[in-house]
Amino acid sequence: MPQPIITLLTDFGLSDSYVGVMKGVMLQINPNLKFVDITHEIPQGDIKRTAFRLFTAYKYFPKQTIHLVVVDPGVGTKRHPIIVETPDYYFVGPDNGIFSWIYSEENFKVYKINVNQLMAVNGQQTISNTFHGRDIFAPTSARLSLGTGPEAMGKQLSKWVAFKLPTPVRKIGTRHGMFLQGKVIDIDRFGNLITNISRTQCRNTIYRVPCGSEVTSPLHKFEIKIGNYVIRKLKTSYEGTSPIAIFGSSGFLEISLSNGNCANFLHAKPETKITIRISK
């Protein structure tokens, strides 16, 4: 039987003991676990960036992987602790929107974790109001790794929290061609600006010209504008000394600066608008 895998994605950082403690709790329940840290450097409490980064990572793991996600600014409130079951994966974490991209992509069921039942099974006397990662989500993930089904750990829900995904807006102007209005949704450690404009949206929704290589057609005037900066070509590799537009590994349009930090260079941040325009 393959070694069970649990991934961890949090905003805990690594300077404190929180991540290690969660792993210790899970190893007490199942000593045969294999852990993979996706990241612990999510900006504090940033639910939307958590949801996107989970979305870009989860499919690269073997089937039956358990994804444990703890970015939980509402810890200790009435928000539910949940398990999300899809055909290939489990997701464990708070019901605060962090699984919104998963809901858009997968067939799924959502279960509310029965905390009292979990305490009884694990012999716990109390649940901390501030560390549900240790006291609820970690033991739940470990129980899943032993083969306990989510239906045995909680009640299926008919409602859950999800935010509206950031979909680009298409506009057609009478004088200035066609526009796609998007925005920056994430910034990686290299300063690359990751937008909500996918390769498919670029190819099919806007103008139906190739988006996997440079746009050089003399029939079209193409430009990407972010702030006051304008880019007139799509690149296929990180190159040059000026900001470029490129489709990154996530399949979304990125604005990047080779050997530099594009976010700093353009004074951009999440929610910064980006506009693609094409006209004859």
SERO-4910 file (N, C-alpha, C, O; in steps of 0.05 Angstrom, whole numbers):
BEGIN
 pado doro    nc1    nc2    nc3   cac1   cac2   cac3    cc1    cc2    cc3    oc1    oc2    oc3
  Met    A     17    -24      0      0      0      0     17     25      0     36     27     16
  Pro    A     12     44    -18     29     68    -19     28     83      8      8     83     22
  Gln    A     50     97     13     52    113     38     33    136     36     35    151     16
  Pro    A     15    141     55     -4    163     54     11    190     54     31    194     68
  Ile    A      1    208     37     14    235     34     -6    256     45    -29    256     38
  Ile    A      5    273     62    -10    297     70      6    321     63     29    324     72
  Thr    A     -5    339     48      8    365     42     -1    385     63    -22    383     74
  Leu    A     16    405     67      9    427     85     13    454     71     33    458     58
  Leu    A     -7    471     74     -6    498     63    -17    517     84    -41    515     91
  Thr    A     -1    535     94     -9    552    116      3    580    113     19    585     95
  Asp    A     -5    597    132      8    624    134     24    625    160     29    647    170
  Phe    A     33    602    170     46    601    196     76    609    195     87    616    215
  Gly    A     88    609    171    117    613    170    131    589    183    119    569    190
  Leu    A    158    592    185    173    570    197    189    579    221    206    563    231
  Ser    A    185    603    231    200    612    254    188    603    280    201    604    301
  Asp    A    163    595    279    149    584    303    146    554    301    154    542    281
  Ser    A    135    542    322    133    513    323    107    502    312    103    478    312
  Tyr    A     89    519    301     62    510    294     62    488    273     47    468    277
  Val    A     78    490    252     78    470    231     88    443    242     76    422    238
  Gly    A    110    445    257    121    420    269    102    407    288    101    382    289
  Val    A     87    422    304     68    411    323     46    396    308     38    374    316
  Met    A     36    408    286     15    394    271     25    367    260     11    347    261
  Lys    A     50    367    251     61    342    241     64    322    263     59    298    259
  Gly    A     72    331    287     74    313    309     48    300    317     47    276    323
  Val    A     26    316    317      0    306    324     -8    284    304    -19    263    312
  Met    A     -3    289    278    -11    270    258      6    244    259     -5    222    255
  Leu    A     31    247    266     48    223    268     41    206    292     45    181    291
  Gln    A     30    217    313     20    201    335     -3    183    327     -7    161    337
  Ile    A    -19    193    308    -42    178    298    -34    158    276    -44    135    276
  Asn    A    -17    167    258     -7    150    236     22    154    232     30    173    219
  Pro    A     39    137    244     69    141    242     80    137    213    103    143    209
  Asn    A     63    127    195     73    121    168     68    144    148     70    140    124
  Leu    A     61    167    158     54    189    140     79    201    126    101    200    136
  Lys    A     74    211    102     94    226     88     83    255     84     61    258     74
  Phe    A     98    275     92     89    302     91    103    317     68    127    313     62
  Val    A     88    334     55     99    352     35     89    380     41     65    385     43
  Asp    A    108    399     45    101    427     51     98    442     24    118    446     10
  Ile    A     74    450     18     70    466     -6     81    494     -2     98    503    -17
  Thr    A     72    507     19     84    532     28     72    539     55     50    532     62
  His    A     88    553     71     79    564     96     83    595     96     82    608    117
  Glu    A     86    606     72     92    634     70     69    650     57     73    671     45
  Ile    A     45    640     60     21    655     51     20    681     67     24    681     91
  Pro    A     15    704     54     11    728     69    -10    724     90    -31    712     85
  Gln    A     -6    734    114    -23    729    137    -52    733    131    -60    755    124
  Gly    A    -68    712    134    -97    714    132   -107    718    104   -131    724    100
  Asp    A    -90    714     83    -99    721     56   -113    696     43   -100    679     32
  Ile    A   -139    696     46   -155    673     37   -154    670      7   -152    647     -3
  Lys    A   -156    692     -8   -157    690    -37   -131    679    -49   -132    664    -68
  Arg    A   -109    688    -39    -84    678    -49    -79    649    -41    -67    634    -55
  Thr    A    -89    642    -17    -88    614     -9   -103    597    -28    -93    576    -37
  Ala    A   -127    605    -35   -144    589    -53   -130    586    -80   -131    564    -92
  Phe    A   -118    607    -90   -105    605   -117    -80    588   -116    -76    572   -134
  Arg    A    -64    590    -96    -40    574    -94    -46    545    -90    -32    528   -101
  Leu    A    -66    539    -75    -75    511    -73    -84    500   -101    -77    478   -108
  Phe    A    -99    517   -115   -108    509   -142    -86    503   -161    -88    485   -177
  Thr    A    -64    518   -159    -41    514   -177    -24    490   -170     -7    482   -185
  Ala    A    -29    478   -146    -11    457   -136    -24    430   -133    -11    410   -137
  Tyr    A    -50    429   -127    -61    404   -117    -61    381   -136    -58    358   -128
  Lys    A    -63    386   -162    -65    365   -182    -39    351   -187    -38    330   -200
  Tyr    A    -17    361   -177      9    350   -182     17    328   -162     39    318   -161
  Phe    A     -2    320   -145      3    300   -125    -13    274   -132    -32    275   -147
  Pro    A     -3    252   -122    -17    226   -128    -45    226   -118    -53    241    -99
  Lys    A    -62    210   -130    -89    207   -121    -90    197    -92    -73    183    -83
  Gln    A   -111    206    -78   -115    201    -50    -97    218    -32    -98    215     -7
  Thr    A    -82    237    -43    -68    256    -26    -88    273    -10   -109    279    -20
  Ile    A    -81    279     15    -97    295     33    -84    323     34    -61    325     43
  His    A    -98    343     26    -88    371     27    -98    385     52   -122    391     54
  Leu    A    -80    390     70    -87    404     96    -80    433     93    -57    441     89
  Val    A   -101    450     94    -97    479     89   -107    495    113   -130    493    121
  Val    A    -89    510    126    -96    525    149    -88    554    146    -66    562    154
  Val    A   -105    570    134   -103    599    134   -131    608    144   -151    606    130
  Asp    A   -131    616    169   -156    616    184   -160    640    202   -159    638    226
  Pro    A   -163    664    190   -167    688    206   -192    687    224   -194    702    243
  Gly    A   -210    669    218   -234    666    235   -233    644    255   -254    635    265
  Val    A   -209    635    261   -206    613    281   -220    620    307   -216    643    317
  Gly    A   -235    602    318   -249    607    343   -277    618    340   -292    621    359
  Thr    A   -284    626    315   -311    636    310   -330    613    302   -322    589    305
  Lys    A   -353    619    292   -373    598    285   -368    586    258   -384    569    249
  Arg    A   -348    595    244   -343    582    217   -337    552    221   -326    544    241
  His    A   -346    536    202   -344    507    205   -316    497    198   -303    508    180
  Pro    A   -307    476    212   -285    460    202   -295    439    183   -315    426    189
  Ile    A   -283    436    160   -294    419    139   -274    400    126   -250    404    127
  Ile    A   -286    379    114   -271    362     95   -285    365     68   -309    364     66
  Val    A   -268    368     48   -279    369     20   -269    343      6   -245    338      5
  Glu    A   -287    328     -4   -280    303    -17   -285    306    -47   -307    313    -56
  Thr    A   -265    300    -63   -267    299    -92   -260    270   -101   -252    254    -85
  Pro    A   -264    264   -127   -258    237   -135   -229    228   -130   -224    204   -126
  Asp    A   -210    246   -129   -182    239   -126   -168    249   -101   -147    239    -94
  Tyr    A   -180    269    -87   -166    281    -65   -185    287    -42   -210    287    -45
  Tyr    A   -173    292    -19   -187    304      4   -174    331     10   -150    335      7
  Phe    A   -191    349     20   -181    375     29   -193    380     57   -216    376     62
  Val    A   -176    389     75   -184    394    103   -177    422    111   -154    431    106
  Gly    A   -196    436    123   -190    464    131   -215    478    140   -236    466    143
  Pro    A   -213    504    144   -236    520    152   -254    527    128   -245    529    105
  Asp    A   -280    530    134   -299    537    113   -300    568    111   -319    581    120
  Asn    A   -280    579     98   -278    608     96   -272    617     67   -266    641     63
  Gly    A   -274    599     48   -269    606     20   -243    596      9   -238    599    -15
  Ile    A   -226    583     25   -200    575     15   -202    553     -6   -182    547    -20
  Phe    A   -225    540     -8   -228    518    -28   -245    528    -52   -255    511    -68
  Ser    A   -248    554    -56   -265    564    -77   -257    556   -105   -274    548   -121
  Trp    A   -230    556   -110   -221    547   -137   -225    517   -141   -231    508   -163
  Ile    A   -223    502   -119   -228    473   -121   -257    468   -128   -263    451   -145
  Tyr    A   -275    483   -116   -304    479   -122   -310    485   -151   -327    473   -163
  Ser    A   -295    503   -163   -300    511   -191   -289    490   -210   -297    489   -234
  Glu    A   -272    472   -201   -258    454   -218   -267    425   -215   -265    409   -234
  Glu    A   -276    417   -192   -280    389   -185   -310    383   -178   -325    401   -171
  Asn    A   -317    357   -181   -341    347   -168   -334    342   -139   -312    330   -133
  Phe    A   -351    350   -121   -342    349    -93   -366    346    -74   -389    351    -81
  Lys    A   -359    337    -50   -378    337    -27   -364    350     -4   -340    348     -1
  Val    A   -380    365     12   -369    379     35   -381    368     61   -405    364     63
  Tyr    A   -363    362     81   -372    351    106   -363    370    129   -340    379    129
  Lys    A   -381    375    147   -374    389    172   -363    370    192   -375    350    199
  Ile    A   -338    375    201   -325    357    220   -340    358    247   -345    379    258
  Asn    A   -346    334    257   -359    332    284   -337    333    305   -323    314    310
  Val    A   -334    357    317   -311    361    335   -314    344    360   -294    333    369
  Asn    A   -338    341    371   -341    325    395   -334    296    389   -321    283    406
  Gln    A   -341    286    366   -335    258    359   -305    256    355   -293    236    364
  Leu    A   -292    276    343   -263    275    339   -248    274    366   -229    260    369
  Met    A   -258    290    385   -245    291    411   -248    264    425   -229    255    438
  Ala    A   -270    251    422   -275    225    435   -256    204    423   -244    188    438
  Val    A   -253    204    397   -236    184    384   -207    188    391   -193    169    395
  Asn    A   -198    213    394   -170    219    399   -164    222    429   -141    226    436
  Gly    A   -185    220    446   -180    223    474   -173    252    483   -159    256    502
  Gln    A   -182    271    467   -177    299    473   -196    310    494   -220    303    494
  Gln    A   -186    326    512   -203    338    533   -214    365    524   -236    373    531
  Thr    A   -198    380    510   -205    407    502   -196    413    474   -179    399    462
  Ile    A   -208    434    462   -200    444    436   -192    474    440   -207    490    450
  Ser    A   -168    480    431   -159    508    433   -176    526    416   -185    518    394
  Asn    A   -181    550    425   -196    570    409   -178    583    388   -188    597    370
  Thr    A   -152    579    390   -134    593    372   -117    575    354   -102    585    337
  Phe    A   -118    548    358   -101    531    343   -117    506    333   -111    484    342
  His    A   -136    511    316   -151    489    305   -135    472    285   -141    449    280
  Gly    A   -113    484    275    -95    467    259    -84    444    274    -83    422    263
  Arg    A    -78    448    299    -67    426    316    -90    407    326    -87    383    325
  Asp    A   -112    420    335   -132    405    350   -155    393    333   -168    375    342
  Ile    A   -159    404    309   -181    394    292   -171    384    265   -175    361    258
  Phe    A   -157    402    251   -150    396    223   -129    374    220   -130    357    203
  Ala    A   -108    375    238    -87    355    236    -98    327    244    -93    309    228
  Pro    A   -112    324    266   -122    297    272   -142    287    251   -144    263    246
  Thr    A   -158    305    240   -177    297    219   -162    286    195   -170    266    184
  Ser    A   -141    300    187   -126    292    164   -113    265    169   -112    247    151
  Ala    A   -102    261    193    -90    235    199   -110    212    199   -103    190    190
  Arg    A   -134    217    209   -155    197    208   -162    189    180   -167    166    173
  Leu    A   -164    209    162   -169    204    134   -147    186    122   -152    168    106
  Ser    A   -122    191    131   -100    175    120   -101    146    128    -89    129    115
  Leu    A   -115    140    150   -118    113    159   -142     99    145   -146     75    150
  Gly    A   -156    113    128   -178    101    114   -205    108    125   -225     98    114
  Thr    A   -207    124    146   -233    132    156   -246    151    136   -234    170    127
  Gly    A   -271    145    128   -284    162    108   -295    187    120   -301    188    144
  Pro    A   -298    208    104   -308    234    115   -336    232    126   -343    246    144
  Glu    A   -352    214    115   -379    210    124   -380    199    153   -400    202    167
  Ala    A   -358    187    161   -356    176    189   -346    198    208   -347    193    232
  Met    A   -338    221    198   -327    242    215   -344    267    216   -337    286    230
  Gly    A   -366    267    201   -382    291    201   -406    288    183   -410    268    169
  Lys    A   -422    309    183   -447    310    168   -443    325    142   -430    346    141
  Gln    A   -454    314    120   -451    328     94   -467    354     94   -490    355    104
  Leu    A   -455    375     83   -467    401     82   -479    406     55   -470    396     35
  Ser    A   -500    423     55   -512    432     29   -503    461     23   -508    470      0
  Lys    A   -491    474     42   -481    501     37   -453    504     48   -446    492     68
  Trp    A   -437    521     35   -410    525     43   -401    553     33   -415    565     17
  Val    A   -379    563     43   -370    590     37   -352    588     12   -333    572     11
  Ala    A   -358    605     -8   -341    607    -31   -343    636    -41   -364    648    -42
  Phe    A   -320    647    -49   -320    674    -60   -322    672    -91   -315    651   -103
  Lys    A   -332    692   -103   -334    693   -132   -306    695   -144   -290    712   -137
  Leu    A   -300    677   -162   -273    677   -174   -269    702   -191   -288    712   -203
  Pro    A   -244    712   -192   -239    737   -206   -238    733   -237   -217    728   -248
  Thr    A   -261    735   -249   -263    731   -278   -258    757   -293   -269    777   -286
  Pro    A   -241    756   -314   -236    780   -330   -262    789   -343   -280    773   -349
  Val    A   -264    815   -348   -287    827   -361   -281    835   -390   -261    849   -395
  Arg    A   -297    825   -408   -293    831   -436   -309    855   -444   -333    857   -438
  Lys    A   -296    874   -459   -310    898   -468   -304    902   -497   -281    897   -507
  Ile    A   -324    911   -512   -320    917   -540   -325    947   -544   -347    957   -539
  Gly    A   -305    961   -554   -308    989   -559   -313    995   -588   -302    980   -605
  Thr    A   -328   1015   -594   -334   1022   -622   -310   1034   -637   -308   1031   -661
  Arg    A   -293   1047   -622   -270   1060   -635   -243   1049   -628   -224   1052   -643
  His    A   -242   1035   -606   -216   1026   -597   -213    996   -595   -197    986   -579
  Gly    A   -228    981   -610   -225    952   -612   -237    938   -588   -257    946   -576
  Met    A   -224    916   -581   -234    898   -560   -216    898   -536   -191    900   -538
  Phe    A   -228    897   -512   -213    898   -487   -219    874   -470   -241    862   -471
  Leu    A   -199    866   -454   -204    847   -433   -192    859   -408   -168    864   -406
  Gln    A   -209    865   -388   -200    877   -363   -196    856   -342   -215    842   -335
  Gly    A   -172    853   -333   -165    834   -312   -151    848   -289   -152    872   -287
  Lys    A   -138    831   -272   -124    843   -249   -103    823   -239   -104    799   -246
  Val    A    -85    833   -224    -65    817   -211    -78    802   -187    -92    814   -171
  Ile    A    -74    775   -186    -85    760   -164    -64    748   -146    -70    738   -124
  Asp    A    -39    747   -155    -18    737   -138      9    748   -147     12    757   -170
  Ile    A     28    748   -129     55    757   -135     74    736   -123     72    731    -99
  Asp    A     91    724   -139    109    703   -128    134    716   -116    137    741   -117
  Arg    A    152    700   -105    175    711    -92    195    724   -111    212    739   -102
  Phe    A    192    720   -137    209    733   -156    198    760   -165    210    775   -180
  Gly    A    174    766   -155    161    792   -163    145    790   -188    137    810   -199
  Asn    A    141    765   -198    124    762   -222     95    768   -215     85    759   -194
  Leu    A     81    783   -232     53    790   -227     36    770   -241     35    769   -266
  Ile    A     22    753   -227      4    733   -238    -24    744   -240    -35    752   -219
  Thr    A    -36    743   -263    -62    755   -268    -84    734   -269    -78    710   -268
  Asn    A   -108    743   -270   -131    725   -272   -138    719   -301   -160    708   -306
  Ile    A   -121    725   -320   -126    721   -349   -113    695   -357    -88    693   -358
  Ser    A   -128    675   -363   -117    649   -371   -110    648   -400   -119    665   -416
  Arg    A    -95    628   -407    -87    625   -436   -112    620   -453   -114    631   -475
  Thr    A   -131    604   -442   -155    599   -457   -172    624   -461   -182    628   -483
  Gln    A   -174    640   -441   -189    665   -444   -176    684   -464   -189    697   -479
  Cys    A   -150    684   -463   -135    701   -482   -139    691   -511   -144    708   -529
  Arg    A   -138    665   -515   -140    654   -542   -168    656   -553   -172    663   -576
  Asn    A   -188    648   -537   -215    645   -547   -234    668   -542   -252    673   -558
  Thr    A   -229    682   -520   -249    702   -513   -243    729   -525   -262    744   -531
  Ile    A   -218    736   -528   -212    763   -536   -210    767   -566   -226    782   -578
  Tyr    A   -192    754   -579   -187    762   -606   -180    740   -626   -177    744   -650
  Arg    A   -177    716   -615   -173    692   -632   -149    695   -650   -150    689   -674
  Val    A   -127    703   -638   -101    702   -652    -83    686   -633    -89    683   -609
  Pro    A    -61    675   -643    -44    657   -626    -35    671   -601    -26    694   -601
  Cys    A    -37    656   -579    -28    667   -553     -5    650   -541      2    654   -518
  Gly    A      6    632   -556     28    616   -546     54    626   -556     75    616   -549
  Ser    A     54    647   -573     78    658   -583     75    688   -586     53    699   -579
  Glu    A     95    702   -596     93    730   -598     70    738   -618     66    725   -638
  Val    A     55    759   -611     34    769   -628     47    790   -646     54    812   -637
  Thr    A     49    784   -672     63    803   -690     46    809   -715     57    821   -733
  Ser    A     21    800   -715      5    803   -739      2    833   -747     -5    849   -729
  Pro    A      7    841   -772      4    868   -780    -25    877   -781    -31    901   -784
  Leu    A    -44    858   -778    -72    865   -779    -83    874   -752   -105    884   -750
  His    A    -66    871   -731    -75    877   -705    -56    895   -690    -31    893   -693
  Lys    A    -67    913   -674    -51    928   -655    -57    916   -627    -80    916   -618
  Phe    A    -36    905   -615    -39    890   -591    -24    904   -568     -1    913   -572
  Glu    A    -37    907   -545    -22    918   -523    -34    909   -496    -58    905   -493
  Ile    A    -16    906   -477    -23    900   -450    -15    924   -433      8    932   -435
  Lys    A    -33    935   -418    -27    958   -402    -31    953   -373    -52    942   -364
  Ile    A    -11    959   -357    -13    957   -328     -2    983   -317     22    989   -320
  Gly    A    -19    997   -303    -12   1024   -295     -7   1041   -320    -24   1042   -338
  Asn    A     16   1054   -321     23   1070   -345     42   1055   -363     51   1066   -383
  Tyr    A     47   1029   -357     66   1014   -373     52    998   -394     31    986   -388
  Val    A     63    998   -418     50    984   -441     69    963   -452     93    968   -456
  Ile    A     59    939   -456     74    916   -468     59    909   -494     35    906   -494
  Arg    A     74    905   -516     61    901   -542     67    873   -553     61    868   -577
  Lys    A     80    856   -538     85    829   -548     82    809   -525     88    815   -502
  Leu    A     74    785   -532     75    762   -513    101    747   -518    108    741   -541
  Lys    A    115    740   -497    140    725   -499    136    696   -491    116    689   -479
  Thr    A    155    679   -498    153    651   -491    176    643   -472    178    620   -464
  Ser    A    192    663   -463    213    657   -443    219    683   -429    213    705   -439
  Tyr    A    231    680   -405    239    704   -390    264    715   -402    285    702   -402
  Glu    A    262    739   -413    285    750   -426    283    781   -427    261    792   -423
  Gly    A    305    794   -433    305    823   -436    309    838   -410    312    826   -388
  Thr    A    309    864   -412    314    881   -389    289    898   -382    291    915   -364
  Ser    A    267    893   -396    242    908   -390    220    888   -383    223    864   -389
  Pro    A    199    897   -370    177    879   -364    166    865   -389    163    878   -409
  Ile    A    159    840   -386    148    825   -409    121    812   -400    115    811   -376
  Ala    A    106    803   -420     82    788   -415     87    759   -424     98    755   -446
  Ile    A     80    740   -407     86    712   -413     65    695   -399     56    702   -377
  Phe    A     57    672   -411     40    653   -397     57    635   -380     74    620   -391
  Gly    A     54    636   -354     70    621   -336     61    593   -332     43    584   -346
  Ser    A     74    579   -314     69    550   -311     40    545   -300     30    522   -304
  Ser    A     28    564   -288      0    561   -278    -21    563   -300    -44    557   -296
  Gly    A    -12    572   -324    -30    576   -346    -43    604   -347    -61    609   -363
  Phe    A    -34    621   -329    -45    648   -328    -24    668   -338      1    664   -336
  Leu    A    -33    690   -348    -15    711   -358      0    724   -335    -11    731   -315
  Glu    A     26    726   -339     44    739   -320     57    763   -332     63    764   -356
  Ile    A     62    783   -316     79    805   -323    105    802   -307    104    802   -282
  Ser    A    127    800   -320    152    792   -307    175    810   -316    174    823   -337
  Leu    A    196    810   -300    220    825   -305    244    806   -300    249    799   -278
  Ser    A    258    799   -322    280    781   -319    302    793   -301    310    816   -305
  Asn    A    311    777   -282    331    786   -263    324    811   -248    341    827   -240
  Gly    A    298    814   -243    288    837   -228    261    830   -215    250    809   -219
  Asn    A    251    849   -200    226    846   -186    205    864   -200    205    888   -196
  Cys    A    187    851   -215    168    867   -231    148    882   -214    140    904   -220
  Ala    A    140    869   -192    121    882   -174    132    909   -164    118    929   -163
  Asn    A    158    908   -156    170    933   -146    174    953   -169    170    977   -165
  Phe    A    183    943   -192    188    960   -215    163    975   -224    165    999   -230
  Leu    A    140    962   -224    115    974   -233     98    984   -210     76    994   -215
  His    A    107    981   -186     92    990   -162     64    977   -162     44    989   -157
  Ala    A     64    951   -169     39    936   -171     35    918   -147     54    911   -132
  Lys    A     10    910   -142      3    893   -120    -22    878   -127    -34    884   -148
  Pro    A    -31    858   -111    -56    845   -117    -79    865   -120    -81    884   -105
  Glu    A    -96    860   -140   -119    877   -147   -111    899   -167   -129    913   -177
  Thr    A    -85    903   -172    -77    922   -193    -89    914   -220    -88    890   -227
  Lys    A   -101    932   -234   -115    926   -259    -95    922   -282    -74    934   -283
  Ile    A   -104    905   -300    -89    900   -324   -108    899   -347   -129    886   -345
  Thr    A   -102    912   -370   -120    913   -392   -105    903   -417    -83    911   -423
  Ile    A   -118    884   -431   -109    875   -458   -127    888   -478   -151    887   -476
  Arg    A   -115    901   -498   -130    913   -520   -119    904   -546    -95    902   -550
  Ile    A   -137    898   -565   -129    892   -592   -148    905   -611   -172    905   -608
  Ser    A   -136    917   -632   -152    931   -652   -137    929   -679   -113    923   -680
  Lys    A   -151    935   -700   -139    934   -727   -122    959   -731   -110    963   -752
***
